[in-house]
């Protein structure tokens, strides 16, 4: 079996799916790409048993066949080759010989029959949405996903679908992000939890544009197709916590503040906070917001003042500055609104300006003052 392909085109496509492959896998064949050739078309598949990604590209080939090629050595060699046509020759023992303009490289492939089969899209519900809508939903929620494997439901993003749109929710019990999109029509009311890894892979593979994505799902898997790239991932089989009950309905105090200035001040002041809590206290008096952090063990202290617009009783409340910085980083617009009630109840952050098809709400739990 023989085929010819451009080195840079192949590298570019493989970089989209290489992230699926884990460094230390249970099965050695999971360290390989599966190459399938059929009538001038090449399909390359990578999997870690939970997530499958594949790309399709045009090549020059007279015959059809399959081979598994070790991913690391192939990626390393492609990265160091100038853009040129490469000829792949595969013998009956799965030995792979790659010929470039000036060189010849050999690597031992593996039997493609041992490569795991990908899940079939049986009984799947399908809908379409544009790429930037899904990308935005991933970017706005992924940072708040829990890393606690003892609570598997929270280690992914919860998607709620209905005919009027979809909502993506992520929480780690200290903060919660809810992003709603109204310009998508899903076939029916449904929900599922997508793990963090495939969403991270999609984030790197999807373009921020109006390209149409085909999305389908069944009880076990999610399928996403964009152009020549496809991804299948196993859904998390667990029950997501009822997030609606933790969102306070009555937070009467409103503070409006410049997003970039608030984020910069938090970054500067938090340098002096206790490294285990990252606690920064916010003292709000009228139109002034004072940020204070201290680390008693090292006698560190940081203070800053900035202006804000505030409607409510003067109050002091403390938060994990790292959480606030990440949340502010995932919002856009010049100003944000913070809704508060008491120093022991969750604060809500919302952007002031939003697209008519979007709705973002972020919740953060306060810390006990003077820890």
Short mmCIF file of the C-alpha atoms (twelve columns), coordinates in Angstrom:
data_MODEL
# 
_entry.id   MODEL 
# 
loop_
_atom_site.group_PDB 
_atom_site.id 
_atom_site.type_symbol 
_atom_site.label_atom_id 
_atom_site.label_alt_id 
_atom_site.label_comp_id 
_atom_site.label_asym_id 
_atom_site.label_seq_id 
_atom_site.Cartn_x 
_atom_site.Cartn_y 
_atom_site.Cartn_z 
_atom_site.pdbx_PDB_model_num 
ATOM 1   C CA . UNK A 1   0.000   0.000  0.000  1 
ATOM 2   C CA . UNK A 2   1.330   3.408  -0.976 1 
ATOM 3   C CA . UNK A 3   0.112   7.010  -0.747 1 
ATOM 4   C CA . UNK A 4   1.498   10.543 -1.220 1 
ATOM 5   C CA . UNK A 5   0.583   13.459 1.072  1 
ATOM 6   C CA . UNK A 6   1.836   16.978 1.799  1 
ATOM 7   C CA . UNK A 7   3.904   17.012 5.014  1 
ATOM 8   C CA . UNK A 8   2.550   20.366 6.269  1 
ATOM 9   C CA . UNK A 9   -1.090  19.491 5.467  1 
ATOM 10  C CA . UNK A 10  -0.762  16.179 7.295  1 
ATOM 11  C CA . UNK A 11  0.911   17.821 10.314 1 
ATOM 12  C CA . UNK A 12  -1.780  20.510 10.518 1 
ATOM 13  C CA . UNK A 13  -4.562  17.886 10.517 1 
ATOM 14  C CA . UNK A 14  -2.829  15.559 12.983 1 
ATOM 15  C CA . UNK A 15  -2.240  18.429 15.427 1 
ATOM 16  C CA . UNK A 16  -6.031  18.753 15.762 1 
ATOM 17  C CA . UNK A 17  -6.413  15.174 17.019 1 
ATOM 18  C CA . UNK A 18  -3.042  14.472 18.666 1 
ATOM 19  C CA . UNK A 19  -4.305  15.789 22.037 1 
ATOM 20  C CA . UNK A 20  -6.583  12.751 22.401 1 
ATOM 21  C CA . UNK A 21  -3.607  10.440 22.866 1 
ATOM 22  C CA . UNK A 22  -2.487  9.968  26.485 1 
ATOM 23  C CA . UNK A 23  1.207   9.653  27.322 1 
ATOM 24  C CA . UNK A 24  0.882   6.477  29.396 1 
ATOM 25  C CA . UNK A 25  -1.879  4.300  28.055 1 
ATOM 26  C CA . UNK A 26  -3.104  0.875  29.132 1 
ATOM 27  C CA . UNK A 27  -2.995  -0.480 25.576 1 
ATOM 28  C CA . UNK A 28  0.119   0.265  23.478 1 
ATOM 29  C CA . UNK A 29  -2.030  0.582  20.329 1 
ATOM 30  C CA . UNK A 30  -3.702  3.668  21.852 1 
ATOM 31  C CA . UNK A 31  -0.372  5.469  21.276 1 
ATOM 32  C CA . UNK A 32  -0.977  5.100  17.519 1 
ATOM 33  C CA . UNK A 33  -2.927  6.895  14.827 1 
ATOM 34  C CA . UNK A 34  -5.118  4.636  12.695 1 
ATOM 35  C CA . UNK A 35  -4.606  5.501  9.011  1 
ATOM 36  C CA . UNK A 36  -7.373  4.371  6.637  1 
ATOM 37  C CA . UNK A 37  -6.922  4.907  2.888  1 
ATOM 38  C CA . UNK A 38  -9.764  4.627  0.408  1 
ATOM 39  C CA . UNK A 39  -9.863  6.123  -3.102 1 
ATOM 40  C CA . UNK A 40  -7.599  9.154  -2.645 1 
ATOM 41  C CA . UNK A 41  -9.118  9.828  0.773  1 
ATOM 42  C CA . UNK A 42  -7.220  9.463  4.029  1 
ATOM 43  C CA . UNK A 43  -8.983  9.151  7.390  1 
ATOM 44  C CA . UNK A 44  -6.844  9.331  10.544 1 
ATOM 45  C CA . UNK A 45  -8.305  8.274  13.908 1 
ATOM 46  C CA . UNK A 46  -6.996  8.826  17.463 1 
ATOM 47  C CA . UNK A 47  -8.653  7.529  20.626 1 
ATOM 48  C CA . UNK A 48  -8.150  7.084  24.389 1 
ATOM 49  C CA . UNK A 49  -11.231 4.763  24.603 1 
ATOM 50  C CA . UNK A 50  -13.337 7.625  26.059 1 
ATOM 51  C CA . UNK A 51  -12.883 10.139 23.221 1 
ATOM 52  C CA . UNK A 52  -12.394 9.505  19.506 1 
ATOM 53  C CA . UNK A 53  -11.265 12.200 17.064 1 
ATOM 54  C CA . UNK A 54  -10.788 11.782 13.355 1 
ATOM 55  C CA . UNK A 55  -9.877  13.873 10.341 1 
ATOM 56  C CA . UNK A 56  -10.390 13.332 6.611  1 
ATOM 57  C CA . UNK A 57  -8.068  14.653 3.905  1 
ATOM 58  C CA . UNK A 58  -7.357  14.233 0.194  1 
ATOM 59  C CA . UNK A 59  -4.213  12.343 -0.821 1 
ATOM 60  C CA . UNK A 60  -2.797  10.562 -3.846 1 
ATOM 61  C CA . UNK A 61  -3.355  6.804  -3.557 1 
ATOM 62  C CA . UNK A 62  -4.025  3.967  -5.957 1 
ATOM 63  C CA . UNK A 63  -5.031  1.340  -3.437 1 
ATOM 64  C CA . UNK A 64  -6.942  1.028  -0.174 1 
ATOM 65  C CA . UNK A 65  -5.840  -0.255 3.213  1 
ATOM 66  C CA . UNK A 66  -5.260  0.425  6.890  1 
ATOM 67  C CA . UNK A 67  -2.274  0.700  9.228  1 
ATOM 68  C CA . UNK A 68  -1.564  1.948  12.760 1 
ATOM 69  C CA . UNK A 69  1.413   4.324  13.002 1 
ATOM 70  C CA . UNK A 70  3.004   5.371  16.348 1 
ATOM 71  C CA . UNK A 71  1.844   8.964  16.925 1 
ATOM 72  C CA . UNK A 72  4.817   10.461 18.762 1 
ATOM 73  C CA . UNK A 73  7.536   9.544  16.259 1 
ATOM 74  C CA . UNK A 74  5.320   10.552 13.327 1 
ATOM 75  C CA . UNK A 75  4.491   13.954 14.876 1 
ATOM 76  C CA . UNK A 76  8.136   14.597 15.824 1 
ATOM 77  C CA . UNK A 77  9.342   13.828 12.306 1 
ATOM 78  C CA . UNK A 78  6.624   15.901 10.588 1 
ATOM 79  C CA . UNK A 79  7.428   18.917 12.789 1 
ATOM 80  C CA . UNK A 80  11.037  18.814 11.602 1 
ATOM 81  C CA . UNK A 81  10.364  18.395 7.883  1 
ATOM 82  C CA . UNK A 82  10.038  21.301 5.473  1 
ATOM 83  C CA . UNK A 83  6.816   21.496 3.455  1 
ATOM 84  C CA . UNK A 84  7.112   18.805 0.754  1 
ATOM 85  C CA . UNK A 85  5.302   15.740 -0.600 1 
ATOM 86  C CA . UNK A 86  5.904   12.573 1.433  1 
ATOM 87  C CA . UNK A 87  5.494   9.055  0.079  1 
ATOM 88  C CA . UNK A 88  4.278   6.429  2.563  1 
ATOM 89  C CA . UNK A 89  4.941   2.789  1.646  1 
ATOM 90  C CA . UNK A 90  3.369   0.148  3.892  1 
ATOM 91  C CA . UNK A 91  4.384   -3.499 3.545  1 
ATOM 92  C CA . UNK A 92  2.321   -6.567 4.463  1 
ATOM 93  C CA . UNK A 93  3.925   -6.715 7.951  1 
ATOM 94  C CA . UNK A 94  2.829   -3.110 8.637  1 
ATOM 95  C CA . UNK A 95  6.345   -1.719 8.248  1 
ATOM 96  C CA . UNK A 96  6.052   1.964  7.250  1 
ATOM 97  C CA . UNK A 97  8.658   3.633  5.041  1 
ATOM 98  C CA . UNK A 98  8.378   7.409  4.617  1 
ATOM 99  C CA . UNK A 99  10.309  8.961  1.719  1 
ATOM 100 C CA . UNK A 100 10.948  12.714 1.540  1 
ATOM 101 C CA . UNK A 101 12.959  14.774 -0.983 1 
ATOM 102 C CA . UNK A 102 16.233  14.011 0.770  1 
ATOM 103 C CA . UNK A 103 15.597  11.141 3.145  1 
ATOM 104 C CA . UNK A 104 14.024  7.840  3.976  1 
ATOM 105 C CA . UNK A 105 12.578  6.990  7.414  1 
ATOM 106 C CA . UNK A 106 11.299  3.673  8.680  1 
ATOM 107 C CA . UNK A 107 8.969   2.935  11.540 1 
ATOM 108 C CA . UNK A 108 7.189   -0.259 12.559 1 
ATOM 109 C CA . UNK A 109 3.423   0.081  12.385 1 
ATOM 110 C CA . UNK A 110 0.855   -2.182 14.034 1 
ATOM 111 C CA . UNK A 111 -2.035  -4.330 12.918 1 
ATOM 112 C CA . UNK A 112 -5.088  -2.069 12.418 1 
ATOM 113 C CA . UNK A 113 -7.467  -4.896 13.385 1 
ATOM 114 C CA . UNK A 114 -6.418  -4.386 17.022 1 
ATOM 115 C CA . UNK A 115 -7.431  -0.708 17.018 1 
ATOM 116 C CA . UNK A 116 -10.598 -0.048 19.099 1 
ATOM 117 C CA . UNK A 117 -13.806 0.370  17.115 1 
ATOM 118 C CA . UNK A 118 -15.547 3.713  17.435 1 
ATOM 119 C CA . UNK A 119 -19.064 3.923  18.885 1 
ATOM 120 C CA . UNK A 120 -21.980 4.045  16.458 1 
ATOM 121 C CA . UNK A 121 -24.487 6.887  16.501 1 
ATOM 122 C CA . UNK A 122 -27.517 4.683  17.207 1 
ATOM 123 C CA . UNK A 123 -30.815 6.342  18.257 1 
ATOM 124 C CA . UNK A 124 -29.140 9.731  18.089 1 
ATOM 125 C CA . UNK A 125 -30.907 13.099 18.219 1 
ATOM 126 C CA . UNK A 126 -29.331 15.688 15.903 1 
ATOM 127 C CA . UNK A 127 -29.253 19.459 15.546 1 
ATOM 128 C CA . UNK A 128 -26.973 22.142 14.109 1 
ATOM 129 C CA . UNK A 129 -25.409 25.259 15.597 1 
ATOM 130 C CA . UNK A 130 -22.640 27.576 14.551 1 
ATOM 131 C CA . UNK A 131 -19.112 26.954 15.696 1 
ATOM 132 C CA . UNK A 132 -18.661 30.222 17.600 1 
ATOM 133 C CA . UNK A 133 -21.790 29.511 19.727 1 
ATOM 134 C CA . UNK A 134 -20.388 26.215 21.005 1 
ATOM 135 C CA . UNK A 135 -16.888 27.656 21.348 1 
ATOM 136 C CA . UNK A 136 -18.189 30.557 23.457 1 
ATOM 137 C CA . UNK A 137 -20.177 28.168 25.666 1 
ATOM 138 C CA . UNK A 138 -17.026 26.073 26.241 1 
ATOM 139 C CA . UNK A 139 -14.806 29.110 26.929 1 
ATOM 140 C CA . UNK A 140 -17.256 30.614 29.406 1 
ATOM 141 C CA . UNK A 141 -17.799 27.448 31.454 1 
ATOM 142 C CA . UNK A 142 -14.754 25.167 31.222 1 
ATOM 143 C CA . UNK A 143 -12.666 26.992 33.873 1 
ATOM 144 C CA . UNK A 144 -15.331 26.360 36.545 1 
ATOM 145 C CA . UNK A 145 -15.434 22.562 36.062 1 
ATOM 146 C CA . UNK A 146 -14.524 20.561 39.179 1 
ATOM 147 C CA . UNK A 147 -11.359 18.439 39.323 1 
ATOM 148 C CA . UNK A 148 -12.746 16.293 42.149 1 
ATOM 149 C CA . UNK A 149 -13.066 12.729 40.791 1 
ATOM 150 C CA . UNK A 150 -15.168 11.778 43.825 1 
ATOM 151 C CA . UNK A 151 -17.952 13.926 42.352 1 
ATOM 152 C CA . UNK A 152 -17.921 12.779 38.719 1 
ATOM 153 C CA . UNK A 153 -21.054 14.735 37.738 1 
ATOM 154 C CA . UNK A 154 -19.204 17.999 38.366 1 
ATOM 155 C CA . UNK A 155 -16.106 17.068 36.330 1 
ATOM 156 C CA . UNK A 156 -17.862 18.047 33.109 1 
ATOM 157 C CA . UNK A 157 -20.112 20.735 31.634 1 
ATOM 158 C CA . UNK A 158 -23.863 20.167 31.954 1 
ATOM 159 C CA . UNK A 159 -25.813 20.928 28.766 1 
ATOM 160 C CA . UNK A 160 -29.565 21.548 28.962 1 
ATOM 161 C CA . UNK A 161 -31.357 21.564 25.624 1 
ATOM 162 C CA . UNK A 162 -34.785 22.671 24.499 1 
ATOM 163 C CA . UNK A 163 -36.434 24.068 21.383 1 
ATOM 164 C CA . UNK A 164 -35.648 27.647 22.453 1 
ATOM 165 C CA . UNK A 165 -31.906 27.150 22.893 1 
ATOM 166 C CA . UNK A 166 -29.388 25.545 25.187 1 
ATOM 167 C CA . UNK A 167 -27.784 26.267 28.557 1 
ATOM 168 C CA . UNK A 168 -24.273 25.219 29.593 1 
ATOM 169 C CA . UNK A 169 -23.537 25.000 33.342 1 
ATOM 170 C CA . UNK A 170 -20.316 24.241 35.223 1 
ATOM 171 C CA . UNK A 171 -19.640 24.248 38.958 1 
ATOM 172 C CA . UNK A 172 -16.989 23.103 41.430 1 
ATOM 173 C CA . UNK A 173 -19.172 23.856 44.515 1 
ATOM 174 C CA . UNK A 174 -17.286 27.147 45.146 1 
ATOM 175 C CA . UNK A 175 -18.465 28.901 41.992 1 
ATOM 176 C CA . UNK A 176 -20.971 28.300 39.243 1 
ATOM 177 C CA . UNK A 177 -21.237 29.547 35.661 1 
ATOM 178 C CA . UNK A 178 -24.436 29.415 33.621 1 
ATOM 179 C CA . UNK A 179 -24.329 30.421 29.969 1 
ATOM 180 C CA . UNK A 180 -27.542 30.469 27.941 1 
ATOM 181 C CA . UNK A 181 -27.805 30.643 24.168 1 
ATOM 182 C CA . UNK A 182 -31.124 31.473 22.520 1 
ATOM 183 C CA . UNK A 183 -30.227 31.279 18.800 1 
ATOM 184 C CA . UNK A 184 -30.087 27.465 18.644 1 
ATOM 185 C CA . UNK A 185 -33.044 25.124 18.262 1 
ATOM 186 C CA . UNK A 186 -32.557 21.673 19.768 1 
ATOM 187 C CA . UNK A 187 -34.911 18.822 18.781 1 
ATOM 188 C CA . UNK A 188 -36.294 18.198 22.254 1 
ATOM 189 C CA . UNK A 189 -35.893 18.952 25.944 1 
ATOM 190 C CA . UNK A 190 -32.899 16.944 27.116 1 
ATOM 191 C CA . UNK A 191 -29.667 17.136 29.105 1 
ATOM 192 C CA . UNK A 192 -26.252 15.470 29.347 1 
ATOM 193 C CA . UNK A 193 -22.813 16.027 30.895 1 
ATOM 194 C CA . UNK A 194 -19.741 16.322 28.638 1 
ATOM 195 C CA . UNK A 195 -16.313 15.605 30.218 1 
ATOM 196 C CA . UNK A 196 -13.629 18.282 30.342 1 
ATOM 197 C CA . UNK A 197 -11.045 16.648 28.042 1 
ATOM 198 C CA . UNK A 198 -13.163 16.426 24.848 1 
ATOM 199 C CA . UNK A 199 -14.386 19.991 25.403 1 
ATOM 200 C CA . UNK A 200 -10.770 21.174 25.687 1 
ATOM 201 C CA . UNK A 201 -9.978  19.338 22.431 1 
ATOM 202 C CA . UNK A 202 -12.984 20.961 20.716 1 
ATOM 203 C CA . UNK A 203 -11.913 24.361 22.039 1 
ATOM 204 C CA . UNK A 204 -8.578  23.936 20.236 1 
ATOM 205 C CA . UNK A 205 -10.056 22.440 17.051 1 
ATOM 206 C CA . UNK A 206 -13.116 24.621 16.392 1 
ATOM 207 C CA . UNK A 207 -12.867 27.961 14.553 1 
ATOM 208 C CA . UNK A 208 -14.458 31.086 16.058 1 
ATOM 209 C CA . UNK A 209 -16.748 31.708 13.091 1 
ATOM 210 C CA . UNK A 210 -20.201 30.971 11.702 1 
ATOM 211 C CA . UNK A 211 -19.285 27.494 10.357 1 
ATOM 212 C CA . UNK A 212 -22.089 25.027 10.914 1 
ATOM 213 C CA . UNK A 213 -21.534 22.137 13.319 1 
ATOM 214 C CA . UNK A 214 -23.549 18.938 13.188 1 
ATOM 215 C CA . UNK A 215 -24.187 17.754 16.724 1 
ATOM 216 C CA . UNK A 216 -25.875 14.523 17.722 1 
ATOM 217 C CA . UNK A 217 -26.129 12.580 20.948 1 
ATOM 218 C CA . UNK A 218 -27.610 9.425  22.398 1 
ATOM 219 C CA . UNK A 219 -27.734 8.098  25.952 1 
ATOM 220 C CA . UNK A 220 -23.986 7.340  26.029 1 
ATOM 221 C CA . UNK A 221 -22.145 9.505  23.509 1 
ATOM 222 C CA . UNK A 222 -21.897 12.973 21.978 1 
ATOM 223 C CA . UNK A 223 -20.948 13.346 18.289 1 
ATOM 224 C CA . UNK A 224 -19.655 16.647 16.862 1 
ATOM 225 C CA . UNK A 225 -18.722 17.107 13.190 1 
ATOM 226 C CA . UNK A 226 -17.122 20.186 11.656 1 
ATOM 227 C CA . UNK A 227 -15.898 20.088 8.061  1 
ATOM 228 C CA . UNK A 228 -13.282 17.333 7.844  1 
ATOM 229 C CA . UNK A 229 -12.995 16.857 11.638 1 
ATOM 230 C CA . UNK A 230 -15.193 14.634 13.805 1 
ATOM 231 C CA . UNK A 231 -15.255 13.926 17.520 1 
ATOM 232 C CA . UNK A 232 -17.105 11.312 19.562 1 
ATOM 233 C CA . UNK A 233 -16.933 11.246 23.352 1 
ATOM 234 C CA . UNK A 234 -18.497 9.213  26.117 1 
ATOM 235 C CA . UNK A 235 -20.881 11.237 28.288 1 
ATOM 236 C CA . UNK A 236 -20.585 11.263 32.084 1 
ATOM 237 C CA . UNK A 237 -23.115 8.857  33.508 1 
ATOM 238 C CA . UNK A 238 -24.106 10.736 36.665 1 
ATOM 239 C CA . UNK A 239 -26.733 13.129 37.926 1 
ATOM 240 C CA . UNK A 240 -25.797 16.817 37.823 1 
ATOM 241 C CA . UNK A 241 -26.673 18.723 41.027 1 
ATOM 242 C CA . UNK A 242 -29.793 20.896 40.901 1 
ATOM 243 C CA . UNK A 243 -27.948 24.150 40.228 1 
ATOM 244 C CA . UNK A 244 -31.113 26.289 40.172 1 
ATOM 245 C CA . UNK A 245 -31.606 25.969 43.937 1 
ATOM 246 C CA . UNK A 246 -28.209 27.524 44.736 1 
ATOM 247 C CA . UNK A 247 -28.711 30.652 42.621 1 
ATOM 248 C CA . UNK A 248 -30.058 33.332 45.018 1 
ATOM 249 C CA . UNK A 249 -33.216 35.024 43.789 1 
ATOM 250 C CA . UNK A 250 -32.980 37.988 46.137 1 
ATOM 251 C CA . UNK A 251 -29.664 39.826 46.046 1 
ATOM 252 C CA . UNK A 252 -30.816 43.429 46.555 1 
ATOM 253 C CA . UNK A 253 -27.450 45.238 46.586 1 
ATOM 254 C CA . UNK A 254 -25.912 46.176 43.224 1 
ATOM 255 C CA . UNK A 255 -22.324 47.186 42.539 1 
ATOM 256 C CA . UNK A 256 -21.215 48.243 39.054 1 
ATOM 257 C CA . UNK A 257 -17.505 48.385 38.341 1 
ATOM 258 C CA . UNK A 258 -15.099 48.602 35.397 1 
ATOM 259 C CA . UNK A 259 -14.246 44.977 34.559 1 
ATOM 260 C CA . UNK A 260 -10.604 45.426 33.460 1 
ATOM 261 C CA . UNK A 261 -9.736  47.763 36.358 1 
ATOM 262 C CA . UNK A 262 -11.345 45.422 38.916 1 
ATOM 263 C CA . UNK A 263 -9.513  42.414 37.465 1 
ATOM 264 C CA . UNK A 264 -6.135  44.229 37.493 1 
ATOM 265 C CA . UNK A 265 -6.646  45.425 41.074 1 
ATOM 266 C CA . UNK A 266 -7.543  41.892 42.205 1 
ATOM 267 C CA . UNK A 267 -4.414  40.516 40.526 1 
ATOM 268 C CA . UNK A 268 -2.170  43.071 42.241 1 
ATOM 269 C CA . UNK A 269 -3.733  42.827 45.702 1 
ATOM 270 C CA . UNK A 270 -3.994  39.012 45.697 1 
ATOM 271 C CA . UNK A 271 -0.185  38.760 45.482 1 
ATOM 272 C CA . UNK A 272 -0.224  39.650 49.208 1 
ATOM 273 C CA . UNK A 273 -3.004  37.202 50.141 1 
ATOM 274 C CA . UNK A 274 -2.719  33.888 51.930 1 
ATOM 275 C CA . UNK A 275 -1.653  31.391 49.263 1 
ATOM 276 C CA . UNK A 276 -4.059  28.666 50.415 1 
ATOM 277 C CA . UNK A 277 -7.208  30.830 50.365 1 
ATOM 278 C CA . UNK A 278 -6.304  33.712 47.945 1 
ATOM 279 C CA . UNK A 279 -8.662  35.754 50.138 1 
ATOM 280 C CA . UNK A 280 -9.326  39.367 49.169 1 
ATOM 281 C CA . UNK A 281 -11.816 41.386 51.228 1 
ATOM 282 C CA . UNK A 282 -14.028 43.910 49.433 1 
ATOM 283 C CA . UNK A 283 -15.144 46.885 51.522 1 
ATOM 284 C CA . UNK A 284 -17.919 48.747 49.684 1 
ATOM 285 C CA . UNK A 285 -18.859 52.238 50.913 1 
ATOM 286 C CA . UNK A 286 -20.975 54.348 48.579 1 
ATOM 287 C CA . UNK A 287 -18.922 54.988 45.451 1 
ATOM 288 C CA . UNK A 288 -15.686 53.522 46.789 1 
ATOM 289 C CA . UNK A 289 -14.501 49.933 46.666 1 
ATOM 290 C CA . UNK A 290 -11.524 48.993 48.807 1 
ATOM 291 C CA . UNK A 291 -9.663  45.719 48.210 1 
ATOM 292 C CA . UNK A 292 -7.582  44.269 51.049 1 
ATOM 293 C CA . UNK A 293 -5.469  41.144 51.266 1 
ATOM 294 C CA . UNK A 294 -3.106  39.936 53.942 1 
ATOM 295 C CA . UNK A 295 -0.984  36.955 54.819 1 
ATOM 296 C CA . UNK A 296 -0.478  37.032 58.576 1 
ATOM 297 C CA . UNK A 297 2.190   34.300 58.508 1 
ATOM 298 C CA . UNK A 298 4.537   36.482 56.443 1 
ATOM 299 C CA . UNK A 299 3.244   39.950 57.465 1 
ATOM 300 C CA . UNK A 300 2.210   40.673 53.873 1 
ATOM 301 C CA . UNK A 301 -0.525  43.197 53.209 1 
ATOM 302 C CA . UNK A 302 -1.976  44.812 50.099 1 
ATOM 303 C CA . UNK A 303 -4.585  47.558 49.809 1 
ATOM 304 C CA . UNK A 304 -6.156  49.329 46.848 1 
ATOM 305 C CA . UNK A 305 -9.029  51.715 46.327 1 
ATOM 306 C CA . UNK A 306 -11.097 52.159 43.211 1 
ATOM 307 C CA . UNK A 307 -14.349 53.834 42.282 1 
ATOM 308 C CA . UNK A 308 -17.611 51.960 41.734 1 
ATOM 309 C CA . UNK A 309 -21.333 52.618 41.597 1 
ATOM 310 C CA . UNK A 310 -23.132 50.956 44.480 1 
ATOM 311 C CA . UNK A 311 -26.738 50.791 45.516 1 
ATOM 312 C CA . UNK A 312 -27.098 49.160 48.945 1 
ATOM 313 C CA . UNK A 313 -25.885 49.123 52.535 1 
ATOM 314 C CA . UNK A 314 -22.158 49.459 53.195 1 
ATOM 315 C CA . UNK A 315 -20.673 45.996 53.482 1 
ATOM 316 C CA . UNK A 316 -17.521 43.938 53.685 1 
ATOM 317 C CA . UNK A 317 -17.352 40.573 51.919 1 
ATOM 318 C CA . UNK A 318 -14.418 38.309 51.064 1 
ATOM 319 C CA . UNK A 319 -13.822 36.118 48.009 1 
ATOM 320 C CA . UNK A 320 -11.155 33.898 46.518 1 
ATOM 321 C CA . UNK A 321 -9.412  36.396 44.212 1 
ATOM 322 C CA . UNK A 322 -8.254  33.678 41.813 1 
ATOM 323 C CA . UNK A 323 -11.883 32.699 41.195 1 
ATOM 324 C CA . UNK A 324 -12.947 36.312 40.628 1 
ATOM 325 C CA . UNK A 325 -10.066 36.958 38.198 1 
ATOM 326 C CA . UNK A 326 -10.980 33.846 36.157 1 
ATOM 327 C CA . UNK A 327 -14.644 34.784 36.093 1 
ATOM 328 C CA . UNK A 328 -13.946 38.356 35.022 1 
ATOM 329 C CA . UNK A 329 -11.623 36.971 32.337 1 
ATOM 330 C CA . UNK A 330 -14.439 34.913 30.849 1 
ATOM 331 C CA . UNK A 331 -16.815 37.885 30.522 1 
ATOM 332 C CA . UNK A 332 -16.651 40.584 27.900 1 
ATOM 333 C CA . UNK A 333 -17.761 44.204 27.903 1 
ATOM 334 C CA . UNK A 334 -16.478 47.224 29.755 1 
ATOM 335 C CA . UNK A 335 -18.453 46.914 32.989 1 
ATOM 336 C CA . UNK A 336 -19.794 44.140 35.191 1 
ATOM 337 C CA . UNK A 337 -22.542 44.134 37.775 1 
ATOM 338 C CA . UNK A 338 -22.169 42.338 41.105 1 
ATOM 339 C CA . UNK A 339 -25.329 41.448 43.013 1 
ATOM 340 C CA . UNK A 340 -24.892 40.891 46.769 1 
ATOM 341 C CA . UNK A 341 -26.998 40.419 49.899 1 
ATOM 342 C CA . UNK A 342 -24.976 39.506 53.014 1 
ATOM 343 C CA . UNK A 343 -21.292 38.644 53.619 1 
ATOM 344 C CA . UNK A 344 -22.180 34.944 53.960 1 
ATOM 345 C CA . UNK A 345 -24.329 34.552 50.857 1 
ATOM 346 C CA . UNK A 346 -23.211 33.931 47.272 1 
ATOM 347 C CA . UNK A 347 -22.439 36.893 45.048 1 
ATOM 348 C CA . UNK A 348 -23.629 37.014 41.444 1 
ATOM 349 C CA . UNK A 349 -21.621 38.516 38.597 1 
ATOM 350 C CA . UNK A 350 -23.235 39.534 35.304 1 
ATOM 351 C CA . UNK A 351 -21.950 41.540 32.334 1 
ATOM 352 C CA . UNK A 352 -23.736 44.867 31.789 1 
ATOM 353 C CA . UNK A 353 -23.786 44.579 27.991 1 
ATOM 354 C CA . UNK A 354 -24.832 41.302 26.377 1 
ATOM 355 C CA . UNK A 355 -25.710 40.050 22.952 1 
ATOM 356 C CA . UNK A 356 -29.486 39.587 22.665 1 
ATOM 357 C CA . UNK A 357 -28.989 35.833 22.118 1 
ATOM 358 C CA . UNK A 358 -26.746 35.354 25.137 1 
ATOM 359 C CA . UNK A 359 -27.237 35.304 28.888 1 
ATOM 360 C CA . UNK A 360 -24.359 34.836 31.320 1 
ATOM 361 C CA . UNK A 361 -24.652 34.431 35.083 1 
ATOM 362 C CA . UNK A 362 -21.754 33.606 37.406 1 
ATOM 363 C CA . UNK A 363 -22.043 32.804 41.081 1 
ATOM 364 C CA . UNK A 364 -19.211 32.785 43.614 1 
ATOM 365 C CA . UNK A 365 -19.346 31.682 47.237 1 
ATOM 366 C CA . UNK A 366 -17.831 34.101 49.797 1 
ATOM 367 C CA . UNK A 367 -15.050 33.209 52.227 1 
ATOM 368 C CA . UNK A 368 -15.244 33.712 55.982 1 
ATOM 369 C CA . UNK A 369 -13.652 37.044 56.841 1 
ATOM 370 C CA . UNK A 370 -10.377 37.119 58.806 1 
ATOM 371 C CA . UNK A 371 -9.448  33.494 58.226 1 
# 
